[in-house]
Amino acid sequence: MAGEFAVPHRLIDVGGGRKMNLYCSGHGAVTVVFDAPSGDAGWSWYRVQPEVAKHARACVFDRAGFGFSDPAATPNTSESVAADLHKLLAAAGEKAPYIMVGNSLGGANVQVYAYRHPSDVKGLVLVEAQHEDETARLNKVTDGKVKQIYAMVEGQGQYCLAAARKGFAQDAEAQANCIGKPLDTFGPQLGAALLASESKLSYWQANVAEYAAIATSDEQLRKLRRPFGDIPLVVLTRGVSPYAVPGQPQSALNKAFEDENYAVQKEFTKLSTRSTQRVVAGAGHVIQADKPEAVVDAVLEVLKQVTP
């Protein structure tokens, strides 16, 4: 099924001639909409969307500048992504009610969407979703180390952006550092699509701009923050630390970091009277890659509660 995600599907004008890619399949009274983590496209869900589509209408999309979507003139923020997505779904004729599913930054984006369009959203699945206070809280318990890590990520982004300007064909080391070997990970079709996408200058411009705007997205979410009421909400939290050292016992610093991450994620459960948090054993931050079945199960659990 990965090949379905390796090609553009519906390229829809969201204003001013800018087109965004939308891929939907399946049928049902409820439509499940997925948003990817920072720097990633709709294909992040290639192991989840087809399974959900057996039970409901299921849609993935590419944010501006990623996958097969045209870049935008301004950085992706949670507000701009929610606005783009609303135009995209309307222009495509995709109907509410929606269950919104988001990982990491995509998790912040779908929360903003739910706040902006509350009558359309009947359920949420937050997959290691970004919380507006996450950076400050994690930085505090690690004595500033989180901001050091984020600065390294920003530096890596600038390095890759500079390499993309020169052209990765001229620098095999930069290509390995920035893009890796997607054909090995995703197979020949989807891997080739990822390689082509991430070799473009426009991809790295969008990636760097989106990452730099995360603080803006946090503030946008903070301003909107209020309870979601009684809509079903499932919070999926990683069971494996992205900073764990394989074969080594967990350090006190890592334990503090992971305990705080769990606590931050638990904050989401206060937003609905019908909420649950689940730690996914064996999964890191991108749960849909490590344990896609856990995401499918969570979506179907919410679907069961909202289906008329």
Residue frames relative to the residue before (quaternion, step in Angstrom):
aa qw qx qy qz dx dy dz
M 1.0000 0.0000 0.0000 0.0000 0.00 0.00 0.00
A 0.5037 0.6808 -0.4300 0.3129 3.61 1.16 -0.41
G 0.5915 0.6076 -0.3579 0.3910 3.57 1.12 -0.67
E 0.5673 0.6030 -0.3784 0.4140 3.61 1.16 -0.55
F 0.7170 0.4483 -0.2406 0.4764 3.56 1.11 -0.68
A 0.5835 0.6237 -0.3433 0.3907 3.58 1.32 -0.16
V 0.7296 0.3424 -0.2054 0.5552 3.57 1.30 -0.09
P 0.5325 -0.5978 0.4676 0.3747 3.61 -1.15 0.44
H 0.2773 -0.7585 0.5665 0.1636 3.56 -1.11 0.63
R 0.7961 -0.0981 0.0889 0.5905 3.60 0.07 -1.20
L 0.1378 -0.7809 0.6078 0.0429 3.55 -0.56 1.23
I 0.0296 -0.8576 0.5074 -0.0792 3.53 -0.13 1.37
D 0.4523 -0.6901 0.5061 0.2510 3.55 -0.94 0.99
V 0.1216 -0.8012 0.5841 0.0458 3.57 -0.75 1.10
G 0.7643 -0.3083 0.1629 0.5424 3.56 1.28 0.33
G 0.8516 0.1261 -0.1138 0.4958 3.53 -0.95 0.94
G 0.6517 -0.5298 0.3118 0.4443 3.56 1.20 0.43
R 0.5174 0.6267 -0.4275 0.3958 3.60 1.27 -0.02
K 0.1652 -0.8197 0.5461 0.0503 3.55 -0.72 1.09
M 0.1550 -0.7684 0.6165 0.0733 3.51 -1.19 0.75
N 0.4243 -0.7127 0.5128 0.2215 3.52 -1.14 0.79
L 0.0188 -0.7792 0.6256 -0.0329 3.54 -0.95 1.02
Y 0.0309 -0.7811 0.6237 0.0045 3.56 -0.96 0.90
C 0.0440 0.7903 -0.6060 0.0791 3.54 -0.64 1.18
S 0.0712 0.7664 -0.6381 0.0188 3.53 -1.18 0.60
G 0.6638 0.4810 -0.3760 0.4319 3.54 -1.28 0.32
H 0.2503 -0.7565 0.5892 0.1335 3.54 -1.33 0.26
G 0.3287 0.7381 -0.5528 0.2041 3.53 -1.18 0.54
A 0.6374 -0.5488 0.3914 0.3734 3.53 -1.31 0.31
V 0.7351 0.3179 -0.1796 0.5712 3.59 1.26 -0.47
T 0.2260 -0.7665 0.5889 0.1210 3.58 -1.05 0.81
V 0.2293 -0.7632 0.5936 0.1124 3.57 -0.85 1.03
V 0.0929 -0.8045 0.5866 0.0036 3.59 -0.74 1.11
F 0.1838 -0.8094 0.5558 0.0476 3.56 -0.80 1.12
D 0.0546 -0.7668 0.6364 0.0636 3.59 -1.12 0.69
A 0.4524 -0.7443 0.4565 0.1815 3.51 -0.98 1.08
P 0.6137 -0.5332 0.4175 0.4060 3.60 -1.27 0.18
S 0.7396 -0.4089 0.3010 0.4418 3.55 -1.33 0.22
G 0.8393 0.2089 -0.1642 0.4744 3.55 -0.99 0.89
D 0.6823 0.4755 -0.2798 0.4796 3.59 1.25 0.01
A 0.4121 -0.7071 0.5313 0.2189 3.53 -1.33 0.44
G 0.7671 -0.3821 0.2621 0.4436 3.54 -1.33 -0.01
W 0.5911 0.5981 -0.3667 0.3980 3.57 1.14 -0.54
S 0.4139 0.6914 -0.4747 0.3541 3.60 1.26 -0.01
W 0.7384 0.4219 -0.2028 0.4854 3.57 1.16 -0.68
Y 0.3060 0.8146 -0.4672 0.1568 3.60 1.21 0.27
R 0.6959 0.4328 -0.2798 0.5001 3.60 1.19 -0.37
V 0.6766 0.4733 -0.2743 0.4929 3.58 1.30 -0.09
Q 0.6731 0.5443 -0.3150 0.3892 3.60 0.73 -1.06
P 0.6726 0.4938 -0.3393 0.4344 3.67 0.79 -0.81
E 0.6471 0.5147 -0.3233 0.4601 3.60 1.05 -0.69
V 0.6506 0.4994 -0.3085 0.4818 3.57 1.01 -0.83
A 0.6399 0.5585 -0.3176 0.4215 3.59 1.05 -0.80
K 0.5517 0.5871 -0.4005 0.4365 3.60 1.25 -0.16
H 0.7642 0.3594 -0.1588 0.5115 3.57 1.26 -0.48
A 0.8031 0.0836 0.0070 0.5899 3.60 1.19 -0.49
R 0.5778 -0.4796 0.4832 0.4502 3.53 -1.32 -0.08
A 0.0160 -0.8165 0.5756 -0.0407 3.61 -0.78 0.99
C 0.0585 -0.8300 0.5532 -0.0411 3.57 -0.71 1.14
V 0.0673 -0.7377 0.6688 0.0632 3.52 -1.14 0.78
F 0.0900 -0.7891 0.6057 0.0486 3.57 -1.18 0.56
D 0.3911 -0.6834 0.5608 0.2558 3.52 -1.30 0.35
R 0.4053 -0.6907 0.5406 0.2577 3.59 -0.79 0.98
A 0.6984 -0.4751 0.3302 0.4212 3.56 -1.25 0.44
G 0.8211 0.2417 -0.2020 0.4759 3.55 -0.89 1.02
F 0.7058 0.4155 -0.2530 0.5149 3.59 1.28 -0.17
G 0.8098 0.2238 -0.1740 0.5137 3.55 -1.21 0.51
F 0.7698 -0.3137 0.2657 0.4882 3.54 -0.71 -1.13
S 0.5103 0.6495 -0.4206 0.3753 3.61 1.24 0.22
D 0.5384 -0.6176 0.4724 0.3248 3.54 -1.12 0.77
P 0.5099 -0.6201 0.4844 0.3477 3.59 -1.13 0.52
A 0.3612 -0.6995 0.5701 0.2349 3.56 -1.29 0.43
A 0.6082 -0.5786 0.4060 0.3611 3.55 -1.26 0.39
T 0.7619 0.2728 -0.1516 0.5675 3.59 1.20 -0.48
P 0.6380 -0.5492 0.3620 0.4002 3.63 -1.15 0.46
N 0.5202 -0.5832 0.5136 0.3542 3.54 -1.24 0.47
T 0.0345 0.7333 -0.6787 0.0187 3.53 -0.95 1.00
S 0.6896 -0.4755 0.3213 0.4417 3.58 -1.18 0.28
E 0.6513 0.5067 -0.3181 0.4668 3.59 1.00 -0.76
S 0.6910 0.4720 -0.3013 0.4571 3.60 0.86 -0.88
V 0.6308 0.5212 -0.3354 0.4669 3.58 1.06 -0.71
A 0.6446 0.5126 -0.3235 0.4659 3.59 0.94 -0.83
A 0.6529 0.5035 -0.3135 0.4710 3.58 0.99 -0.81
D 0.6370 0.5215 -0.3172 0.4708 3.59 0.98 -0.86
L 0.6808 0.5050 -0.2920 0.4429 3.55 0.86 -1.00
H 0.6300 0.5316 -0.3367 0.4551 3.58 1.00 -0.78
K 0.6574 0.4936 -0.3013 0.4832 3.60 0.97 -0.87
L 0.6513 0.5423 -0.3066 0.4333 3.55 0.96 -0.93
L 0.6946 0.4712 -0.2827 0.4643 3.58 0.80 -1.00
A 0.6503 0.5159 -0.3165 0.4592 3.58 1.00 -0.83
A 0.6850 0.4869 -0.2875 0.4593 3.57 0.88 -0.96
A 0.6780 0.4869 -0.2790 0.4748 3.57 1.14 -0.65
G 0.4500 -0.7052 0.4399 0.3268 3.57 1.26 -0.28
E 0.4096 0.6893 -0.4889 0.3435 3.57 1.22 0.47
K 0.2696 -0.8264 0.4868 0.0863 3.53 -0.70 1.16
A 0.4694 -0.6009 0.5687 0.3086 3.52 -1.28 0.60
P 0.5310 -0.0473 -0.8313 -0.1572 1.61 -2.45 0.55
Y 0.2950 -0.7578 0.5652 0.1387 3.52 -1.23 0.68
I 0.1816 -0.6528 0.7097 0.1930 3.45 -1.45 0.39
M 0.1934 -0.7971 0.5655 0.0866 3.57 -0.68 1.09
V 0.0792 -0.7896 0.6084 -0.0115 3.55 -0.92 1.03
G 0.1177 0.8156 -0.5585 0.0945 3.60 -0.74 0.99
N 0.2319 -0.7539 0.6018 0.1250 3.53 -1.14 0.77
S 0.8544 0.0575 -0.0604 0.5128 3.55 -1.04 0.89
L 0.8211 -0.0260 0.0374 0.5689 3.64 -0.66 -1.01
G 0.5962 0.5612 -0.3537 0.4521 3.58 1.09 -0.67
G 0.6154 0.5501 -0.3359 0.4537 3.58 1.16 -0.59
A 0.6244 0.4954 -0.3308 0.5051 3.59 1.13 -0.62
N 0.6432 0.5470 -0.3236 0.4271 3.57 0.95 -0.88
V 0.7028 0.4559 -0.2905 0.4624 3.59 0.87 -0.89
Q 0.5838 0.5450 -0.3827 0.4645 3.60 1.15 -0.44
V 0.6379 0.5096 -0.3215 0.4797 3.58 0.97 -0.84
Y 0.6253 0.5325 -0.3379 0.4596 3.58 0.99 -0.80
A 0.6669 0.5083 -0.3011 0.4542 3.57 0.92 -0.91
Y 0.6499 0.4953 -0.3201 0.4794 3.59 1.06 -0.69
R 0.6913 0.4848 -0.2769 0.4587 3.58 0.98 -0.82
H 0.7994 0.1674 -0.0643 0.5734 3.59 1.11 -0.68
P 0.0204 -0.8754 0.4826 0.0171 3.58 0.76 1.05
S 0.6557 0.5216 -0.3336 0.4321 3.60 1.02 -0.66
D 0.6638 0.5178 -0.2973 0.4504 3.59 1.24 -0.42
V 0.7314 0.4285 -0.2202 0.4826 3.58 1.11 -0.70
K 0.1183 -0.8343 0.5383 0.0074 3.55 -0.57 1.23
G 0.8058 0.0504 -0.0414 0.5886 3.59 1.27 -0.06
L 0.1666 -0.7847 0.5927 0.0716 3.56 -1.23 0.55
V 0.0618 -0.7307 0.6760 0.0718 3.52 -1.21 0.70
L 0.1106 -0.8089 0.5773 0.0112 3.57 -0.48 1.25
V 0.1361 -0.8204 0.5554 0.0006 3.53 -0.37 1.34
E 0.7707 -0.2491 0.1346 0.5708 3.61 -0.05 1.27
A 0.1352 0.8546 -0.4894 0.1090 3.53 1.04 0.88
Q 0.5387 -0.5982 0.4908 0.3334 3.54 -1.23 0.59
H 0.1521 -0.7529 0.6367 0.0686 3.57 -1.00 0.97
E 0.5809 -0.6415 0.3767 0.3302 3.57 -0.95 0.85
D 0.7385 0.3818 -0.2320 0.5050 3.60 1.12 -0.51
E 0.3599 0.7907 -0.4444 0.2185 3.55 1.33 -0.02
T 0.6876 0.4971 -0.3036 0.4335 3.59 0.73 -1.03
A 0.6822 0.4886 -0.2955 0.4566 3.58 0.83 -0.97
R 0.6900 0.4881 -0.2914 0.4480 3.59 0.89 -0.88
L 0.6778 0.4715 -0.2961 0.4803 3.59 0.92 -0.82
N 0.6260 0.5369 -0.3370 0.4543 3.57 1.06 -0.70
K 0.6424 0.5421 -0.3223 0.4354 3.56 1.01 -0.83
V 0.7325 0.4327 -0.2597 0.4569 3.60 0.81 -0.94
T 0.7079 0.4069 -0.2649 0.5130 3.60 1.26 -0.21
D 0.4622 -0.7137 0.4243 0.3112 3.58 1.27 0.38
G 0.7786 -0.3904 0.1774 0.4581 3.54 0.88 1.01
K 0.4876 0.7009 -0.4256 0.2996 3.58 1.21 -0.12
V 0.5906 0.5791 -0.3791 0.4149 3.60 1.07 -0.60
K 0.6704 0.4798 -0.3110 0.4729 3.59 0.89 -0.82
Q 0.5914 0.5447 -0.3661 0.4685 3.58 1.15 -0.52
I 0.6459 0.5101 -0.3122 0.4746 3.57 1.00 -0.86
Y 0.6634 0.5032 -0.3105 0.4586 3.59 0.91 -0.90
A 0.6224 0.5307 -0.3378 0.4657 3.58 1.08 -0.69
M 0.6276 0.5224 -0.3296 0.4738 3.59 1.09 -0.71
V 0.6332 0.5190 -0.3278 0.4715 3.58 1.03 -0.79
E 0.6369 0.5154 -0.3224 0.4741 3.59 1.00 -0.80
G 0.6461 0.5200 -0.3134 0.4624 3.58 1.00 -0.81
Q 0.6286 0.5252 -0.3194 0.4765 3.55 1.04 -0.81
G 0.6419 0.5300 -0.3181 0.4539 3.57 0.98 -0.84
Q 0.6616 0.4967 -0.3045 0.4722 3.58 0.97 -0.83
Y 0.6117 0.5476 -0.3300 0.4659 3.57 1.08 -0.78
C 0.6983 0.4660 -0.2693 0.4719 3.58 0.91 -0.96
L 0.6119 0.5441 -0.3423 0.4609 3.56 1.09 -0.70
A 0.6543 0.4988 -0.3055 0.4793 3.58 0.97 -0.85
A 0.6488 0.5119 -0.3136 0.4676 3.59 1.02 -0.81
A 0.6444 0.5198 -0.3177 0.4622 3.59 1.04 -0.79
R 0.6098 0.5458 -0.3527 0.4537 3.60 1.09 -0.65
K 0.6881 0.4549 -0.2735 0.4947 3.57 1.04 -0.79
G 0.4757 -0.6374 0.4567 0.3986 3.55 1.11 -0.74
F 0.4199 -0.7382 0.4715 0.2375 3.56 -0.63 1.13
A 0.5403 0.6240 -0.4022 0.3961 3.58 1.18 -0.44
Q 0.6779 0.4929 -0.2810 0.4675 3.57 1.20 -0.54
D 0.7905 0.2451 -0.0928 0.5535 3.58 1.22 -0.35
A 0.2198 -0.8155 0.5253 0.1031 3.57 0.03 1.32
E 0.6227 0.5466 -0.3451 0.4408 3.59 1.05 -0.70
A 0.6596 0.4947 -0.3048 0.4768 3.57 0.96 -0.87
Q 0.6272 0.5300 -0.3414 0.4573 3.58 0.99 -0.76
A 0.6546 0.5055 -0.3068 0.4710 3.57 0.98 -0.86
N 0.6908 0.4899 -0.2770 0.4539 3.59 0.95 -0.88
C 0.7634 0.4041 -0.1926 0.4656 3.57 0.98 -0.88
I 0.7974 0.2785 -0.1228 0.5211 3.57 0.98 -0.83
G 0.2920 -0.7751 0.5089 0.2346 3.57 1.08 -0.68
K 0.5883 -0.5526 0.4437 0.3894 3.56 -1.11 -0.73
P 0.1005 -0.8532 0.5087 0.0573 3.59 0.42 1.19
L 0.5799 0.5777 -0.3923 0.4195 3.61 1.11 -0.49
D 0.6380 0.5209 -0.3248 0.4648 3.59 1.09 -0.69
T 0.7177 0.4615 -0.2420 0.4618 3.56 1.03 -0.84
F 0.8272 0.2718 -0.0862 0.4842 3.56 0.84 -1.05
G 0.5594 -0.6046 0.3994 0.4026 3.59 1.25 -0.04
P 0.7340 -0.4904 0.2554 0.3944 3.56 -1.25 0.38
Q 0.7200 0.4534 -0.2819 0.4432 3.62 0.83 -0.87
L 0.7383 0.3907 -0.2364 0.4964 3.57 0.62 -1.10
G 0.6101 0.5600 -0.3463 0.4407 3.59 1.05 -0.72
A 0.6534 0.5044 -0.3068 0.4738 3.58 1.00 -0.85
A 0.6398 0.5234 -0.3267 0.4583 3.59 1.03 -0.76
L 0.6469 0.5070 -0.3150 0.4746 3.58 0.99 -0.82
L 0.6474 0.5256 -0.3175 0.4514 3.56 0.94 -0.91
A 0.6638 0.4997 -0.3051 0.4654 3.58 0.93 -0.89
S 0.6649 0.5148 -0.3040 0.4477 3.57 0.93 -0.91
E 0.7641 0.4011 -0.2106 0.4592 3.55 0.77 -1.07
S 0.5628 0.5637 -0.3979 0.4552 3.57 1.28 0.13
K 0.5880 0.6018 -0.3560 0.4066 3.59 1.28 -0.28
L 0.5427 -0.6017 0.4828 0.3322 3.52 -1.14 0.72
S 0.6400 0.5521 -0.3329 0.4180 3.61 0.95 -0.86
Y 0.6027 0.5505 -0.3599 0.4518 3.59 1.10 -0.65
W 0.7170 0.4474 -0.2685 0.4623 3.59 0.78 -0.97
Q 0.5881 0.5435 -0.3726 0.4690 3.58 1.13 -0.53
A 0.6781 0.4776 -0.2874 0.4791 3.59 0.92 -0.91
N 0.6402 0.5461 -0.3155 0.4386 3.58 0.98 -0.88
V 0.6968 0.4703 -0.2709 0.4690 3.57 0.79 -1.06
A 0.6650 0.5071 -0.3062 0.4548 3.59 0.96 -0.87
E 0.6516 0.5187 -0.3154 0.4548 3.57 0.97 -0.85
Y 0.6637 0.5042 -0.3055 0.4604 3.58 0.93 -0.91
A 0.6618 0.5118 -0.3023 0.4568 3.57 0.99 -0.85
A 0.6978 0.4724 -0.2592 0.4720 3.58 1.20 -0.55
I 0.3772 0.7500 -0.4850 0.2449 3.62 1.21 0.08
A 0.6241 0.5271 -0.3522 0.4568 3.61 1.00 -0.70
T 0.6201 0.5270 -0.3299 0.4784 3.58 1.10 -0.69
S 0.6464 0.5095 -0.3113 0.4751 3.57 0.97 -0.86
D 0.6169 0.5417 -0.3405 0.4583 3.59 1.01 -0.80
E 0.6803 0.4898 -0.2905 0.4614 3.58 0.90 -0.94
Q 0.6162 0.5392 -0.3420 0.4610 3.59 1.06 -0.72
L 0.6727 0.4823 -0.2919 0.4793 3.58 0.95 -0.87
R 0.6214 0.5594 -0.3349 0.4345 3.57 1.01 -0.83
K 0.6694 0.5116 -0.2990 0.4481 3.59 0.96 -0.87
L 0.7120 0.4513 -0.2486 0.4770 3.56 1.11 -0.65
R 0.4847 0.7411 -0.4034 0.2305 3.56 1.18 -0.57
R 0.2735 0.6933 -0.6265 0.2280 3.52 -0.86 1.13
P 0.6525 -0.5076 0.3528 0.4384 3.63 -1.15 0.25
F 0.4328 -0.6849 0.5264 0.2579 3.55 -1.23 0.57
G 0.5560 -0.6098 0.3953 0.4035 3.58 1.24 -0.07
D 0.7360 -0.4098 0.3033 0.4454 3.55 -0.89 -0.95
I 0.3469 0.7400 -0.5193 0.2495 3.62 1.12 0.46
P 0.5485 -0.6025 0.4511 0.3641 3.62 -1.04 0.66
L 0.0108 0.7912 -0.6075 0.0689 3.57 -0.89 1.02
V 0.0516 -0.7840 0.6186 0.0061 3.57 -0.75 1.08
V 0.1752 -0.7742 0.6048 0.0641 3.55 -0.88 1.05
L 0.1160 -0.7837 0.6086 0.0446 3.57 -0.72 1.10
T 0.0856 -0.8097 0.5800 -0.0245 3.55 -0.73 1.17
R 0.5506 -0.6531 0.4154 0.3126 3.55 -0.97 0.89
G 0.3075 -0.7340 0.5740 0.1927 3.51 -1.24 0.57
V 0.7185 0.3669 -0.2124 0.5515 3.59 1.32 -0.27
S 0.3932 -0.7302 0.5114 0.2251 3.58 -0.77 1.03
P 0.4398 -0.6899 0.4994 0.2849 3.61 -0.92 0.83
Y 0.7220 0.4182 -0.2342 0.4990 3.58 1.25 -0.34
A 0.3882 0.7120 -0.4913 0.3179 3.58 1.23 0.30
V 0.3308 -0.7177 0.5750 0.2120 3.57 -1.10 0.68
P 0.4272 -0.7291 0.4638 0.2661 3.61 -0.47 1.15
G 0.8248 0.2277 -0.1814 0.4848 3.56 -0.95 0.92
Q 0.6764 0.4560 -0.2901 0.5004 3.56 1.29 -0.05
P 0.5355 -0.6070 0.4612 0.3633 3.60 -1.08 0.59
Q 0.5867 -0.5954 0.4172 0.3565 3.55 -1.15 0.63
S 0.3785 -0.7210 0.5340 0.2275 3.57 -0.89 0.93
A 0.6388 -0.5194 0.4010 0.4017 3.56 -1.26 0.37
L 0.6361 0.5311 -0.3241 0.4564 3.58 1.05 -0.78
N 0.6659 0.4926 -0.3063 0.4691 3.57 0.94 -0.87
K 0.6305 0.5282 -0.3362 0.4587 3.59 1.02 -0.77
A 0.6434 0.5156 -0.3222 0.4652 3.58 0.96 -0.83
F 0.6411 0.5338 -0.3071 0.4580 3.56 1.03 -0.87
E 0.7160 0.4488 -0.2594 0.4676 3.58 0.80 -1.02
D 0.6131 0.5343 -0.3516 0.4637 3.61 1.04 -0.69
E 0.6739 0.4833 -0.2945 0.4748 3.57 0.98 -0.83
N 0.6081 0.5421 -0.3562 0.4577 3.58 1.04 -0.71
Y 0.6369 0.5166 -0.3193 0.4749 3.57 0.99 -0.86
A 0.6718 0.5050 -0.2995 0.4517 3.58 0.90 -0.92
V 0.6276 0.5260 -0.3280 0.4710 3.58 1.03 -0.80
Q 0.6631 0.4999 -0.2986 0.4703 3.57 0.93 -0.92
K 0.6274 0.5516 -0.3319 0.4381 3.57 1.04 -0.77
E 0.5335 0.6320 -0.4021 0.3926 3.60 1.16 -0.53
F 0.6149 0.5752 -0.3504 0.4101 3.58 1.04 -0.73
T 0.6312 0.5617 -0.3479 0.4063 3.59 1.03 -0.70
K 0.5899 0.5744 -0.3659 0.4339 3.60 1.23 -0.32
L 0.6092 0.6195 -0.3279 0.3709 3.56 1.26 -0.39
S 0.7821 0.1808 -0.1171 0.5847 3.58 1.23 -0.27
T 0.4802 -0.6619 0.4956 0.2928 3.54 -1.13 0.67
R 0.7137 0.3209 -0.2335 0.5772 3.58 1.31 -0.15
S 0.3595 0.7412 -0.4852 0.2934 3.56 0.45 1.20
T 0.0254 -0.7785 0.6265 0.0284 3.54 -1.27 0.45
Q 0.2220 -0.7492 0.6093 0.1348 3.55 -1.18 0.64
R 0.0593 -0.7971 0.6009 -0.0063 3.54 -0.94 0.93
V 0.2666 -0.7302 0.6052 0.1718 3.57 -0.89 0.94
V 0.2509 -0.7876 0.5508 0.1158 3.57 -0.74 1.10
A 0.3213 -0.7700 0.5247 0.1691 3.56 -0.30 1.29
G 0.8177 0.2597 -0.1959 0.4750 3.55 -1.01 0.84
A 0.6655 0.4823 -0.3027 0.4826 3.59 1.27 0.02
G 0.3239 -0.7161 0.5880 0.1912 3.51 -1.12 0.79
H 0.8302 -0.2464 0.1612 0.4734 3.56 -1.26 -0.43
V 0.7327 0.3425 -0.2136 0.5480 3.61 0.99 -0.80
I 0.1701 -0.8517 0.4894 0.0785 3.53 0.42 1.29
Q 0.6327 0.5576 -0.3395 0.4165 3.61 1.02 -0.73
A 0.6459 0.4856 -0.3201 0.4946 3.59 1.23 -0.37
D 0.7428 0.4350 -0.2206 0.4587 3.57 0.92 -0.95
K 0.8018 0.0284 0.0368 0.5958 3.57 0.95 -0.92
P 0.0869 -0.8499 0.5169 0.0532 3.60 0.54 1.11
E 0.6057 0.5847 -0.3596 0.4025 3.56 1.08 -0.69
A 0.6030 0.5595 -0.3576 0.4422 3.59 1.14 -0.59
V 0.6505 0.4936 -0.3109 0.4863 3.58 1.06 -0.76
V 0.6265 0.5323 -0.3341 0.4610 3.58 0.94 -0.86
D 0.6648 0.5102 -0.3046 0.4527 3.59 0.85 -0.95
A 0.6564 0.5127 -0.3111 0.4577 3.59 0.97 -0.85
V 0.6508 0.5080 -0.3150 0.4681 3.58 0.96 -0.87
L 0.6776 0.4896 -0.2995 0.4598 3.59 0.89 -0.88
E 0.5944 0.5620 -0.3506 0.4560 3.57 1.15 -0.64
V 0.6777 0.4648 -0.2780 0.4974 3.57 0.97 -0.91
L 0.6224 0.5618 -0.3327 0.4317 3.56 0.99 -0.87
K 0.6396 0.5412 -0.3166 0.4447 3.54 0.97 -0.89
Q 0.6923 0.4933 -0.2713 0.4514 3.57 1.05 -0.81
V 0.7585 0.3883 -0.2059 0.4812 3.60 1.10 -0.63
T 0.5353 0.6369 -0.4224 0.3597 3.60 1.17 -0.29
P 0.4728 -0.6938 0.4614 0.2867 3.58 -0.76 1.03
